[in-house]
Amino acid sequence: MTFISRTRTRGIETLALDSPDTRNALSAALVGELADALADCGKDTDVRAVVLTHTGNTFSAGADLRDPPHPDTLVALLRQIVELPKPVVARVTGHVRAGGLGLLACCDIGAASSASSFALTEVRIGVAPAVISLPVIPRADPRALARYYLTGERFDAAEAARIGLLTAAGEDVDAVLEPILDGLRRSEPRALAETKRLLTARVLEAFDRDAGRLTALSARLFASAPAREGMTAFLERRDPPWVL
């Protein structure tokens, strides 16, 4: 079974998360296949930039609760996107939840359609947005993050752009991306790589400083009794006992 579909147009490699039946949840298999595809793109001199998108109505629902990747593996994937020597552009036309926002925050540029929605829902199942904080906290407005981390509320594409999780939003995401991709095609590859290094230095500092601590936190919380109950309640489509 294939979890990533690939196409290329004029030097832009599009990688689509292609597991709509699971709402593109980040399973161990999907994460591994995406990492392999990104590695191929990084080595291919014919690839100028990567577009990360999705099939179905969800960019990613976050960690696959039935087949989650090891926290270290997820950290490695997020870092791989940040360190890839090609710009990575997120193209979103649906819902983004929890760990999916980690993927989004790792991308250098992100665009979404107005129909998209976003939520950091970890607290509602008894865990915390630990590992994904590595790219999210350096990118986004801290006051807004305090609200959305602590409440799990949904917000729209305009708000995601306002707080720094997106570059731009619009009715037609491809119209939004057209000048961006044109600009990347006009840019010299080595200059793009070096400029990306300048822009991602602060994010990589967070990985170097905090990855071990946040990986341990994620593992501890996911193994806890409240998390087991929260995940069971989620899968059974009922409220967990702490809901008032």
Phi and psi in degrees as GROMACS dihedral restraints (atoms count N, CA, C in turn):
[ dihedral_restraints ]
;  ai    aj    ak    al  type     phi  dphi    fc
    3     4     5     6     1  -102.6    20    10
    4     5     6     7     1   134.4    20    10
    6     7     8     9     1  -108.8    20    10
    7     8     9    10     1    -9.3    20    10
    9    10    11    12     1  -129.6    20    10
   10    11    12    13     1   124.6    20    10
   12    13    14    15     1  -101.0    20    10
   13    14    15    16     1   149.1    20    10
   15    16    17    18     1  -132.5    20    10
   16    17    18    19     1   134.6    20    10
   18    19    20    21     1  -139.7    20    10
   19    20    21    22     1   161.3    20    10
   21    22    23    24     1  -139.3    20    10
   22    23    24    25     1   134.9    20    10
   24    25    26    27     1  -138.0    20    10
   25    26    27    28     1   114.9    20    10
   27    28    29    30     1    48.2    20    10
   28    29    30    31     1    51.6    20    10
   30    31    32    33     1    83.5    20    10
   31    32    33    34     1    -3.2    20    10
   33    34    35    36     1  -101.9    20    10
   34    35    36    37     1   113.1    20    10
   36    37    38    39     1   -88.9    20    10
   37    38    39    40     1   122.6    20    10
   39    40    41    42     1  -101.7    20    10
   40    41    42    43     1   121.9    20    10
   42    43    44    45     1  -108.5    20    10
   43    44    45    46     1   117.7    20    10
   45    46    47    48     1  -109.0    20    10
   46    47    48    49     1   124.2    20    10
   48    49    50    51     1   -63.0    20    10
   49    50    51    52     1   121.7    20    10
   51    52    53    54     1  -128.5    20    10
   52    53    54    55     1    58.4    20    10
   54    55    56    57     1  -134.1    20    10
   55    56    57    58     1    63.3    20    10
   57    58    59    60     1   -62.7    20    10
   58    59    60    61     1   -26.2    20    10
   60    61    62    63     1   -63.7    20    10
   61    62    63    64     1   -27.1    20    10
   63    64    65    66     1  -106.0    20    10
   64    65    66    67     1    14.2    20    10
   66    67    68    69     1    56.6    20    10
   67    68    69    70     1    37.6    20    10
   69    70    71    72     1    52.0    20    10
   70    71    72    73     1    38.4    20    10
   72    73    74    75     1   -62.4    20    10
   73    74    75    76     1   149.3    20    10
   75    76    77    78     1   -83.4    20    10
   76    77    78    79     1    83.1    20    10
   78    79    80    81     1   -82.1    20    10
   79    80    81    82     1   165.6    20    10
   81    82    83    84     1   -58.0    20    10
   82    83    84    85     1   -39.7    20    10
   84    85    86    87     1   -68.4    20    10
   85    86    87    88     1   -45.0    20    10
   87    88    89    90     1   -64.5    20    10
   88    89    90    91     1   -43.9    20    10
   90    91    92    93     1   -60.5    20    10
   91    92    93    94     1   -42.8    20    10
   93    94    95    96     1   -64.2    20    10
   94    95    96    97     1   -41.6    20    10
   96    97    98    99     1   -69.4    20    10
   97    98    99   100     1   -38.2    20    10
   99   100   101   102     1   -64.9    20    10
  100   101   102   103     1   -40.8    20    10
  102   103   104   105     1   -60.6    20    10
  103   104   105   106     1   -42.0    20    10
  105   106   107   108     1   -64.4    20    10
  106   107   108   109     1   -42.3    20    10
  108   109   110   111     1   -65.1    20    10
  109   110   111   112     1   -40.9    20    10
  111   112   113   114     1   -64.3    20    10
  112   113   114   115     1   -39.7    20    10
  114   115   116   117     1   -61.6    20    10
  115   116   117   118     1   -41.3    20    10
  117   118   119   120     1   -60.4    20    10
  118   119   120   121     1   -44.6    20    10
  120   121   122   123     1   -63.7    20    10
  121   122   123   124     1   -38.8    20    10
  123   124   125   126     1   -63.3    20    10
  124   125   126   127     1   -30.6    20    10
  126   127   128   129     1   -90.9    20    10
  127   128   129   130     1   -15.2    20    10
  129   130   131   132     1   -87.6    20    10
  130   131   132   133     1   112.6    20    10
  132   133   134   135     1   -69.4    20    10
  133   134   135   136     1   -14.4    20    10
  135   136   137   138     1   -83.1    20    10
  136   137   138   139     1    -7.7    20    10
  138   139   140   141     1   -94.5    20    10
  139   140   141   142     1   117.2    20    10
  141   142   143   144     1   -85.7    20    10
  142   143   144   145     1   -38.2    20    10
  144   145   146   147     1  -156.4    20    10
  145   146   147   148     1   164.2    20    10
  147   148   149   150     1  -118.1    20    10
  148   149   150   151     1   132.7    20    10
  150   151   152   153     1  -103.7    20    10
  151   152   153   154     1   125.5    20    10
  153   154   155   156     1  -104.8    20    10
  154   155   156   157     1   116.4    20    10
  156   157   158   159     1  -137.9    20    10
  157   158   159   160     1  -156.9    20    10
  159   160   161   162     1  -155.7    20    10
  160   161   162   163     1   159.3    20    10
  162   163   164   165     1  -101.3    20    10
  163   164   165   166     1   161.6    20    10
  165   166   167   168     1    76.7    20    10
  166   167   168   169     1  -173.2    20    10
  168   169   170   171     1   -95.0    20    10
  169   170   171   172     1    11.4    20    10
  171   172   173   174     1  -135.1    20    10
  172   173   174   175     1   124.9    20    10
  174   175   176   177     1   -62.3    20    10
  175   176   177   178     1   -55.1    20    10
  177   178   179   180     1  -164.8    20    10
  178   179   180   181     1   136.9    20    10
  180   181   182   183     1   -87.4    20    10
  181   182   183   184     1     5.7    20    10
  183   184   185   186     1    95.0    20    10
  184   185   186   187     1  -160.4    20    10
  186   187   188   189     1   -60.9    20    10
  187   188   189   190     1   139.2    20    10
  189   190   191   192     1   -75.7    20    10
  190   191   192   193     1   111.4    20    10
  192   193   194   195     1   -68.6    20    10
  193   194   195   196     1   -19.1    20    10
  195   196   197   198     1   -90.1    20    10
  196   197   198   199     1   -25.1    20    10
  198   199   200   201     1  -146.0    20    10
  199   200   201   202     1    63.4    20    10
  201   202   203   204     1   -72.4    20    10
  202   203   204   205     1   147.1    20    10
  204   205   206   207     1   -72.3    20    10
  205   206   207   208     1   154.6    20    10
  207   208   209   210     1   -62.4    20    10
  208   209   210   211     1   141.7    20    10
  210   211   212   213     1   -52.6    20    10
  211   212   213   214     1   -37.8    20    10
  213   214   215   216     1   -62.3    20    10
  214   215   216   217     1   -37.1    20    10
  216   217   218   219     1   -67.6    20    10
  217   218   219   220     1   -39.8    20    10
  219   220   221   222     1   -66.7    20    10
  220   221   222   223     1   -42.0    20    10
  222   223   224   225     1   -57.8    20    10
  223   224   225   226     1   -43.8    20    10
  225   226   227   228     1   -62.4    20    10
  226   227   228   229     1   -40.5    20    10
  228   229   230   231     1   -65.0    20    10
  229   230   231   232     1   -46.5    20    10
  231   232   233   234     1   -60.6    20    10
  232   233   234   235     1   -43.6    20    10
  234   235   236   237     1   -65.3    20    10
  235   236   237   238     1   -36.5    20    10
  237   238   239   240     1   -60.3    20    10
  238   239   240   241     1   -40.8    20    10
  240   241   242   243     1   -64.3    20    10
  241   242   243   244     1   -44.3    20    10
  243   244   245   246     1   -64.0    20    10
  244   245   246   247     1   -39.4    20    10
  246   247   248   249     1   -88.7    20    10
  247   248   249   250     1   -10.1    20    10
  249   250   251   252     1   -54.4    20    10
  250   251   252   253     1   132.6    20    10
  252   253   254   255     1   -78.7    20    10
  253   254   255   256     1    22.6    20    10
  255   256   257   258     1  -131.1    20    10
  256   257   258   259     1   144.2    20    10
  258   259   260   261     1   -60.8    20    10
  259   260   261   262     1   140.8    20    10
  261   262   263   264     1  -116.5    20    10
  262   263   264   265     1   125.6    20    10
  264   265   266   267     1  -116.6    20    10
  265   266   267   268     1   122.7    20    10
  267   268   269   270     1   -85.1    20    10
  268   269   270   271     1   135.5    20    10
  270   271   272   273     1  -124.4    20    10
  271   272   273   274     1   112.3    20    10
  273   274   275   276     1  -119.2    20    10
  274   275   276   277     1   128.9    20    10
  276   277   278   279     1  -128.7    20    10
  277   278   279   280     1    22.1    20    10
  279   280   281   282     1  -156.5    20    10
  280   281   282   283     1  -146.5    20    10
  282   283   284   285     1   -91.5    20    10
  283   284   285   286     1   145.8    20    10
  285   286   287   288     1  -130.9    20    10
  286   287   288   289     1   125.0    20    10
  288   289   290   291     1  -130.7    20    10
  289   290   291   292     1   144.3    20    10
  291   292   293   294     1    47.4    20    10
  292   293   294   295     1  -118.9    20    10
  294   295   296   297     1   -58.9    20    10
  295   296   297   298     1   -22.5    20    10
  297   298   299   300     1   -60.4    20    10
  298   299   300   301     1   -30.0    20    10
  300   301   302   303     1   -71.4    20    10
  301   302   303   304     1   -23.1    20    10
  303   304   305   306     1   -65.8    20    10
  304   305   306   307     1   -45.5    20    10
  306   307   308   309     1   -58.3    20    10
  307   308   309   310     1   -46.2    20    10
  309   310   311   312     1   -60.1    20    10
  310   311   312   313     1   -44.6    20    10
  312   313   314   315     1   -68.8    20    10
  313   314   315   316     1   -24.0    20    10
  315   316   317   318     1   -73.9    20    10
  316   317   318   319     1   -24.2    20    10
  318   319   320   321     1   -69.9    20    10
  319   320   321   322     1   147.9    20    10
  321   322   323   324     1   -71.7    20    10
  322   323   324   325     1   -33.4    20    10
  324   325   326   327     1  -137.9    20    10
  325   326   327   328     1   140.9    20    10
  327   328   329   330     1  -136.9    20    10
  328   329   330   331     1   134.6    20    10
  330   331   332   333     1  -133.0    20    10
  331   332   333   334     1   146.4    20    10
  333   334   335   336     1  -142.8    20    10
  334   335   336   337     1   153.6    20    10
  336   337   338   339     1   -77.5    20    10
  337   338   339   340     1   159.5    20    10
  339   340   341   342     1   -63.6    20    10
  340   341   342   343     1   -20.8    20    10
  342   343   344   345     1   -80.1    20    10
  343   344   345   346     1    -6.5    20    10
  345   346   347   348     1   -73.6    20    10
  346   347   348   349     1   155.5    20    10
  348   349   350   351     1  -139.3    20    10
  349   350   351   352     1   158.1    20    10
  351   352   353   354     1  -139.2    20    10
  352   353   354   355     1   146.6    20    10
  354   355   356   357     1  -162.9    20    10
  355   356   357   358     1   140.2    20    10
  357   358   359   360     1  -103.3    20    10
  358   359   360   361     1    90.8    20    10
  360   361   362   363     1   -98.2    20    10
  361   362   363   364     1     9.6    20    10
  363   364   365   366     1   -56.9    20    10
  364   365   366   367     1   -43.0    20    10
  366   367   368   369     1   -61.6    20    10
  367   368   369   370     1   -23.3    20    10
  369   370   371   372     1   -76.0    20    10
  370   371   372   373     1   -16.3    20    10
  372   373   374   375     1  -111.5    20    10
  373   374   375   376     1    10.6    20    10
  375   376   377   378     1    91.3    20    10
  376   377   378   379     1    18.8    20    10
  378   379   380   381     1  -126.8    20    10
  379   380   381   382     1  -169.1    20    10
  381   382   383   384     1  -132.4    20    10
  382   383   384   385     1   153.8    20    10
  384   385   386   387     1   -76.0    20    10
  385   386   387   388     1    68.9    20    10
  387   388   389   390     1   -76.5    20    10
  388   389   390   391     1   -69.3    20    10
  390   391   392   393     1   -61.7    20    10
  391   392   393   394     1   -39.5    20    10
  393   394   395   396     1   -70.3    20    10
  394   395   396   397     1   -13.2    20    10
  396   397   398   399     1   -64.0    20    10
  397   398   399   400     1   -22.1    20    10
  399   400   401   402     1   -55.7    20    10
  400   401   402   403     1   -48.3    20    10
  402   403   404   405     1   -90.8    20    10
  403   404   405   406     1   -28.0    20    10
  405   406   407   408     1   -70.6    20    10
  406   407   408   409     1   -47.7    20    10
  408   409   410   411     1   -63.2    20    10
  409   410   411   412     1   -41.7    20    10
  411   412   413   414     1   -67.2    20    10
  412   413   414   415     1   -21.6    20    10
  414   415   416   417     1   -90.6    20    10
  415   416   417   418     1   -31.2    20    10
  417   418   419   420     1  -112.6    20    10
  418   419   420   421     1   162.1    20    10
  420   421   422   423     1   -64.2    20    10
  421   422   423   424     1   125.6    20    10
  423   424   425   426     1   -67.6    20    10
  424   425   426   427     1   -34.4    20    10
  426   427   428   429     1   -69.0    20    10
  427   428   429   430     1   -39.6    20    10
  429   430   431   432     1   -65.5    20    10
  430   431   432   433     1   -41.4    20    10
  432   433   434   435     1   -62.2    20    10
  433   434   435   436     1   -38.3    20    10
  435   436   437   438     1   -57.4    20    10
  436   437   438   439     1   -42.3    20    10
  438   439   440   441     1   -64.9    20    10
  439   440   441   442     1   -53.3    20    10
  441   442   443   444     1   -76.1    20    10
  442   443   444   445     1   -29.8    20    10
  444   445   446   447     1   -64.9    20    10
  445   446   447   448     1   -43.2    20    10
  447   448   449   450     1   -82.8    20    10
  448   449   450   451     1   -22.9    20    10
  450   451   452   453     1  -108.7    20    10
  451   452   453   454     1   -23.3    20    10
  453   454   455   456     1    70.3    20    10
  454   455   456   457     1    14.5    20    10
  456   457   458   459     1   -63.9    20    10
  457   458   459   460     1   152.2    20    10
  459   460   461   462     1   -79.2    20    10
  460   461   462   463     1   150.3    20    10
  462   463   464   465     1  -142.6    20    10
  463   464   465   466     1   161.2    20    10
  465   466   467   468     1   -96.3    20    10
  466   467   468   469     1  -179.2    20    10
  468   469   470   471     1   -66.3    20    10
  469   470   471   472     1   -37.2    20    10
  471   472   473   474     1   -61.9    20    10
  472   473   474   475     1   -41.1    20    10
  474   475   476   477     1   -68.3    20    10
  475   476   477   478     1   -39.6    20    10
  477   478   479   480     1   -60.1    20    10
  478   479   480   481     1   -38.0    20    10
  480   481   482   483     1   -70.2    20    10
  481   482   483   484     1   -41.1    20    10
  483   484   485   486     1   -60.4    20    10
  484   485   486   487     1   -38.7    20    10
  486   487   488   489     1   -92.3    20    10
  487   488   489   490     1     0.7    20    10
  489   490   491   492     1    98.2    20    10
  490   491   492   493     1     5.7    20    10
  492   493   494   495     1   -84.5    20    10
  493   494   495   496     1   -16.8    20    10
  495   496   497   498     1  -126.9    20    10
  496   497   498   499     1   157.4    20    10
  498   499   500   501     1   -83.4    20    10
  499   500   501   502     1   -42.0    20    10
  501   502   503   504     1  -158.6    20    10
  502   503   504   505     1   157.6    20    10
  504   505   506   507     1  -140.4    20    10
  505   506   507   508     1   152.5    20    10
  507   508   509   510     1  -168.8    20    10
  508   509   510   511     1   169.9    20    10
  510   511   512   513     1   -59.5    20    10
  511   512   513   514     1   -42.1    20    10
  513   514   515   516     1  -115.1    20    10
  514   515   516   517     1   104.2    20    10
  516   517   518   519     1   -63.7    20    10
  517   518   519   520     1   -31.9    20    10
  519   520   521   522     1   -70.2    20    10
  520   521   522   523     1   -32.2    20    10
  522   523   524   525     1   -67.0    20    10
  523   524   525   526     1   -37.8    20    10
  525   526   527   528     1   -63.4    20    10
  526   527   528   529     1   -40.1    20    10
  528   529   530   531     1   -80.4    20    10
  529   530   531   532     1   -19.8    20    10
  531   532   533   534     1   -54.4    20    10
  532   533   534   535     1   -51.5    20    10
  534   535   536   537     1   -68.5    20    10
  535   536   537   538     1   -28.8    20    10
  537   538   539   540     1   -66.8    20    10
  538   539   540   541     1   -48.4    20    10
  540   541   542   543     1   -67.3    20    10
  541   542   543   544     1   -35.1    20    10
  543   544   545   546     1   -61.0    20    10
  544   545   546   547     1   -42.4    20    10
  546   547   548   549     1   -62.9    20    10
  547   548   549   550     1   -40.7    20    10
  549   550   551   552     1   -65.9    20    10
  550   551   552   553     1   -37.5    20    10
  552   553   554   555     1   -66.8    20    10
  553   554   555   556     1   -24.9    20    10
  555   556   557   558     1   -88.6    20    10
  556   557   558   559     1    -2.7    20    10
  558   559   560   561     1   -99.2    20    10
  559   560   561   562     1   144.2    20    10
  561   562   563   564     1   -73.1    20    10
  562   563   564   565     1   132.9    20    10
  564   565   566   567     1   -57.1    20    10
  565   566   567   568     1   -45.6    20    10
  567   568   569   570     1   -66.8    20    10
  568   569   570   571     1   -37.7    20    10
  570   571   572   573     1   -63.2    20    10
  571   572   573   574     1   -38.6    20    10
  573   574   575   576     1   -61.5    20    10
  574   575   576   577     1   -45.5    20    10
  576   577   578   579     1   -62.1    20    10
  577   578   579   580     1   -44.6    20    10
  579   580   581   582     1   -69.7    20    10
  580   581   582   583     1   -37.0    20    10
  582   583   584   585     1   -67.0    20    10
  583   584   585   586     1   -38.6    20    10
  585   586   587   588     1   -62.0    20    10
  586   587   588   589     1   -38.7    20    10
  588   589   590   591     1   -59.9    20    10
  589   590   591   592     1   -39.4    20    10
  591   592   593   594     1   -61.6    20    10
  592   593   594   595     1   -42.7    20    10
  594   595   596   597     1   -75.7    20    10
  595   596   597   598     1   -26.8    20    10
  597   598   599   600     1   -98.8    20    10
  598   599   600   601     1     0.0    20    10
  600   601   602   603     1   -57.0    20    10
  601   602   603   604     1   -42.9    20    10
  603   604   605   606     1   -66.9    20    10
  604   605   606   607     1   -37.3    20    10
  606   607   608   609     1   -66.2    20    10
  607   608   609   610     1   -43.1    20    10
  609   610   611   612     1   -66.9    20    10
  610   611   612   613     1   -30.0    20    10
  612   613   614   615     1   -59.8    20    10
  613   614   615   616     1   -39.5    20    10
  615   616   617   618     1   -64.4    20    10
  616   617   618   619     1   -40.6    20    10
  618   619   620   621     1   -61.3    20    10
  619   620   621   622     1   -47.5    20    10
  621   622   623   624     1   -62.7    20    10
  622   623   624   625     1   -38.9    20    10
  624   625   626   627     1   -81.8    20    10
  625   626   627   628     1   -39.6    20    10
  627   628   629   630     1  -116.8    20    10
  628   629   630   631     1    -7.4    20    10
  630   631   632   633     1   -59.2    20    10
  631   632   633   634     1   -44.9    20    10
  633   634   635   636     1   -62.5    20    10
  634   635   636   637     1   -45.0    20    10
  636   637   638   639     1   -65.0    20    10
  637   638   639   640     1   -43.1    20    10
  639   640   641   642     1   -75.1    20    10
  640   641   642   643     1   -31.1    20    10
  642   643   644   645     1   -64.5    20    10
  643   644   645   646     1   -43.1    20    10
  645   646   647   648     1   -64.4    20    10
  646   647   648   649     1   -40.7    20    10
  648   649   650   651     1   -61.7    20    10
  649   650   651   652     1   -45.2    20    10
  651   652   653   654     1   -59.8    20    10
  652   653   654   655     1   -47.1    20    10
  654   655   656   657     1   -62.2    20    10
  655   656   657   658     1   -41.3    20    10
  657   658   659   660     1   -65.3    20    10
  658   659   660   661     1   -44.1    20    10
  660   661   662   663     1   -68.8    20    10
  661   662   663   664     1   -42.1    20    10
  663   664   665   666     1   -65.3    20    10
  664   665   666   667     1   -25.1    20    10
  666   667   668   669     1   -87.6    20    10
  667   668   669   670     1    -2.2    20    10
  669   670   671   672     1   -79.9    20    10
  670   671   672   673     1   159.3    20    10
  672   673   674   675     1   -63.0    20    10
  673   674   675   676     1   -43.4    20    10
  675   676   677   678     1   -59.7    20    10
  676   677   678   679     1   -39.0    20    10
  678   679   680   681     1   -66.4    20    10
  679   680   681   682     1   -40.3    20    10
  681   682   683   684     1   -60.5    20    10
  682   683   684   685     1   -42.1    20    10
  684   685   686   687     1   -67.9    20    10
  685   686   687   688     1   -41.5    20    10
  687   688   689   690     1   -63.0    20    10
  688   689   690   691     1   -42.4    20    10
  690   691   692   693     1   -69.2    20    10
  691   692   693   694     1   -38.0    20    10
  693   694   695   696     1   -63.4    20    10
  694   695   696   697     1   -44.5    20    10
  696   697   698   699     1   -61.8    20    10
  697   698   699   700     1   -39.8    20    10
  699   700   701   702     1   -63.2    20    10
  700   701   702   703     1   -46.9    20    10
  702   703   704   705     1   -67.8    20    10
  703   704   705   706     1   -28.6    20    10
  705   706   707   708     1   -90.3    20    10
  706   707   708   709     1     2.8    20    10
  708   709   710   711     1    55.6    20    10
  709   710   711   712     1    48.7    20    10
  711   712   713   714     1  -136.0    20    10
  712   713   714   715     1   165.7    20    10
  714   715   716   717     1   -75.4    20    10
  715   716   717   718     1   140.6    20    10
  717   718   719   720     1   -72.6    20    10
  718   719   720   721     1   165.6    20    10
  720   721   722   723     1   -67.1    20    10
  721   722   723   724     1   -17.3    20    10
  723   724   725   726     1   -82.5    20    10
  724   725   726   727     1    -6.0    20    10
  726   727   728   729     1   -70.1    20    10
  727   728   729   730     1   127.2    20    10
